[in-house]
Amino acid sequence: MSREAFLARVQQAAEQGRAYRVSHQELPPQIGYVGAAGDLCEHMALEINAVGGAATLVDSLEQARAVLGAYLTEVAAKSALCWQHPLLDRLGVTSFLQERNIAQVNYEQTAALDQPARRLAQLAGDIGITSADIAVAETGTLLVCSRPGQERVASLLPPMHVAIIERSQIVPDLLDAFALLHDHGLDQLPSNIALITGPSKTGDIELQLTTGVHGPGKWRVIIIR
């Protein structure tokens, strides 16, 4: 098939699809909104646990470090794939790992490496440590925008992913999250936005739900009130 014929078929299909578009102009502004009432930190934790993760509520940075230390011990971490993020800086993650002789792998350290060497360093991570752009209490979901220093591989490659968030990052509903992205500016959005709800799961193999096949089998979220 020629290029012109292919594009003509795409255009024809697009025109046919427009006939079935649903207009949302007359819908109430809150249509589909569910949200989470009450303590958003508590609700977020409950939903995370319900989808197969493990949430821990803490009241201070010091308590968050203690929980993170327990996770590092659990996986006998020798290398950690880390985001560069203001909350992680306030936690002192870099010095925390150094005190435990755990190698930290982040964007700043790997930017000068060629692609094969960078990938080997990332694949060696025993644990991924990130924050999130937005957390959705309704479903226990983390919304993550990939950008330099906050790559999605930290939440995908290691066998355990630990996300550390605080109350100011939590919104009641997914619609609130989309509104925040819109307010930030659509032209500022990264090329990749991921929604993380629970550890990696698949039902492709004989329709049996299996955890940890395409990503971390253990998903931990530390919520700082």
C-alpha positions as CSV (number, residue, x, y, z in Angstrom):
1,M,0.0,0.0,0.0
2,S,1.3,3.4,-0.9
3,R,1.8,6.2,1.6
4,E,-0.9,8.2,0.1
5,A,-3.4,5.4,0.2
6,F,-2.5,4.6,3.8
7,L,-3.0,8.2,4.9
8,A,-6.3,8.4,3.0
9,R,-7.6,5.4,4.9
10,V,-6.5,6.9,8.2
11,Q,-8.3,10.2,7.3
12,Q,-11.5,8.3,6.3
13,A,-11.5,6.3,9.6
14,A,-11.0,9.5,11.6
15,E,-13.9,11.2,9.8
16,Q,-16.1,8.2,10.5
17,G,-15.1,8.2,14.2
18,R,-16.1,11.9,14.6
19,A,-19.7,10.9,13.9
20,Y,-19.7,9.0,17.2
21,R,-18.0,11.5,19.4
22,V,-19.9,12.3,22.7
23,S,-20.1,16.0,23.5
24,H,-19.4,16.9,27.1
25,Q,-20.3,20.5,26.9
26,E,-23.7,20.1,28.5
27,L,-22.5,17.7,31.3
28,P,-22.4,19.0,34.9
29,P,-18.8,20.0,35.8
30,Q,-18.6,17.4,38.5
31,I,-19.9,14.5,36.5
32,G,-18.0,11.3,37.4
33,Y,-16.5,12.9,40.5
34,V,-16.2,10.6,43.5
35,G,-13.5,11.9,45.7
36,A,-12.5,10.8,49.2
37,A,-13.9,12.4,52.3
38,G,-12.4,12.8,55.7
39,D,-8.7,12.2,56.3
40,L,-7.1,11.9,52.9
41,C,-3.9,10.3,54.3
42,E,-5.9,7.6,56.0
43,H,-8.0,7.0,52.9
44,M,-4.9,6.9,50.7
45,A,-3.4,4.3,52.9
46,L,-6.5,2.1,53.0
47,E,-6.7,2.2,49.2
48,I,-3.0,1.4,48.7
49,N,-3.4,-1.6,51.0
50,A,-6.5,-2.7,49.2
51,V,-4.7,-2.9,45.8
52,G,-1.8,-5.0,47.1
53,G,0.6,-2.4,48.2
54,A,1.6,-1.6,51.8
55,A,1.2,1.9,53.1
56,T,2.7,3.3,56.3
57,L,1.5,6.5,57.9
58,V,4.1,8.6,59.7
59,D,4.1,12.0,61.5
60,S,7.7,13.2,60.8
61,L,10.7,12.9,58.5
62,E,12.5,11.0,61.1
63,Q,9.8,8.3,61.2
64,A,9.8,8.1,57.4
65,R,13.6,7.5,57.5
66,A,13.1,4.7,60.0
67,V,10.5,3.0,57.8
68,L,12.7,3.4,54.7
69,G,15.6,1.9,56.6
70,A,13.4,-1.2,57.4
71,Y,12.7,-1.6,53.7
72,L,16.3,-1.3,52.8
73,T,17.1,-4.1,55.3
74,E,14.2,-6.2,54.0
75,V,15.7,-6.4,50.5
76,A,19.3,-6.4,51.7
77,A,19.9,-3.4,49.4
78,K,23.3,-2.8,47.9
79,S,22.2,-0.3,45.3
80,A,19.2,2.1,45.2
81,L,17.8,3.7,42.1
82,C,16.7,7.1,43.3
83,W,14.8,10.1,42.1
84,Q,16.1,13.6,42.6
85,H,13.2,15.3,44.4
86,P,12.8,18.1,47.0
87,L,11.1,15.8,49.5
88,L,13.8,13.2,49.2
89,D,16.4,16.0,49.8
90,R,14.6,17.0,53.0
91,L,14.6,13.4,54.1
92,G,18.4,13.3,53.5
93,V,18.2,10.2,51.4
94,T,21.7,10.6,50.0
95,S,23.4,10.7,53.4
96,F,21.0,8.0,54.7
97,L,22.2,5.6,52.0
98,Q,25.8,6.5,52.4
99,E,25.6,5.7,56.1
100,R,24.5,2.2,55.2
101,N,27.1,1.7,52.4
102,I,24.3,1.5,49.8
103,A,25.2,2.8,46.3
104,Q,22.9,5.5,45.1
105,V,22.1,5.6,41.4
106,N,20.4,8.8,40.0
107,Y,20.3,11.0,37.0
108,E,23.1,13.2,38.0
109,Q,25.5,10.3,38.5
110,T,24.6,8.5,35.3
111,A,24.1,11.3,32.8
112,A,27.6,11.1,31.6
113,L,27.6,7.4,31.0
114,D,26.8,5.8,27.7
115,Q,23.5,4.0,27.3
116,P,24.7,0.4,28.0
117,A,26.6,1.5,31.1
118,R,23.7,3.6,32.3
119,R,21.3,0.7,31.8
120,L,23.5,-1.7,33.7
121,A,23.7,0.7,36.7
122,Q,19.9,1.0,36.7
123,L,19.3,-2.7,36.4
124,A,21.5,-3.3,39.4
125,G,19.2,-1.4,41.7
126,D,17.7,-3.6,44.5
127,I,15.2,-0.9,45.4
128,G,13.6,2.1,43.7
129,I,13.0,5.2,45.8
130,T,10.7,8.0,44.4
131,S,8.2,10.5,45.4
132,A,5.2,11.4,43.1
133,D,3.8,14.4,41.4
134,I,0.3,13.8,42.7
135,A,-1.4,11.1,44.9
136,V,-5.1,10.2,44.4
137,A,-6.8,9.2,47.6
138,E,-9.9,7.8,45.9
139,T,-8.0,4.9,44.3
140,G,-4.6,4.9,46.1
141,T,-2.9,5.9,42.9
142,L,0.3,7.7,42.3
143,L,0.6,10.0,39.3
144,V,4.2,10.2,38.1
145,C,5.5,12.6,35.4
146,S,8.8,11.4,33.9
147,R,11.5,13.9,33.5
148,P,15.3,14.1,33.9
149,G,16.1,13.2,37.5
150,Q,12.7,11.6,38.0
151,E,12.8,8.8,35.5
152,R,10.0,6.1,35.4
153,V,12.6,3.3,35.6
154,A,13.0,3.9,39.3
155,S,9.4,2.7,39.7
156,L,9.7,-0.1,37.1
157,L,13.0,-1.9,37.3
158,P,13.8,-2.7,41.0
159,P,12.0,-5.6,42.7
160,M,10.7,-3.2,45.4
161,H,9.4,0.3,44.7
162,V,9.2,2.7,47.7
163,A,7.3,6.0,47.1
164,I,7.5,8.7,49.8
165,I,4.8,11.3,49.7
166,E,3.3,13.9,52.0
167,R,-0.1,15.3,52.7
168,S,0.3,18.3,50.4
169,Q,0.6,15.9,47.4
170,I,-2.7,14.1,48.0
171,V,-5.9,15.1,46.2
172,P,-9.3,13.5,46.7
173,D,-10.1,12.4,43.1
174,L,-8.5,11.7,39.8
175,L,-10.3,14.6,38.3
176,D,-8.6,16.8,40.8
177,A,-5.2,15.5,39.6
178,F,-6.1,16.2,36.0
179,A,-7.2,19.7,37.0
180,L,-3.8,20.3,38.6
181,L,-2.0,19.2,35.5
182,H,-4.2,21.5,33.4
183,D,-3.5,24.4,35.7
184,H,0.2,23.8,35.5
185,G,-0.1,24.2,31.7
186,L,-0.7,21.6,29.1
187,D,2.4,22.8,27.2
188,Q,4.5,21.9,30.3
189,L,3.4,18.3,30.4
190,P,6.2,15.7,29.9
191,S,6.0,13.1,27.2
192,N,5.2,10.3,29.7
193,I,2.7,10.4,32.6
194,A,2.2,7.1,34.5
195,L,-0.6,6.1,37.0
196,I,0.6,3.6,39.5
197,T,-2.0,1.6,41.5
198,G,-0.5,-1.3,43.3
199,P,2.4,-3.6,42.4
200,S,3.0,-4.9,38.9
201,K,0.3,-7.5,38.0
202,T,-0.7,-9.5,35.0
203,G,-3.3,-12.1,34.1
204,D,-1.9,-13.0,30.8
205,I,-0.5,-16.4,31.9
206,E,-3.5,-18.9,31.9
207,L,-5.7,-16.1,33.4
208,Q,-3.9,-16.5,36.7
209,L,-3.1,-13.2,38.4
210,T,0.6,-12.9,38.9
211,T,2.5,-10.2,40.7
212,G,5.9,-8.8,39.8
213,V,6.2,-10.0,36.2
214,H,6.5,-6.7,34.4
215,G,7.7,-4.5,37.3
216,P,8.1,-4.4,41.1
217,G,6.4,-7.2,43.0
218,K,6.6,-5.1,46.2
219,W,5.1,-1.6,46.3
220,R,5.5,0.4,49.5
221,V,4.3,3.9,50.1
222,I,5.3,6.0,53.1
223,I,2.8,8.8,53.8
224,I,4.1,11.7,55.9
225,R,1.2,13.5,57.6
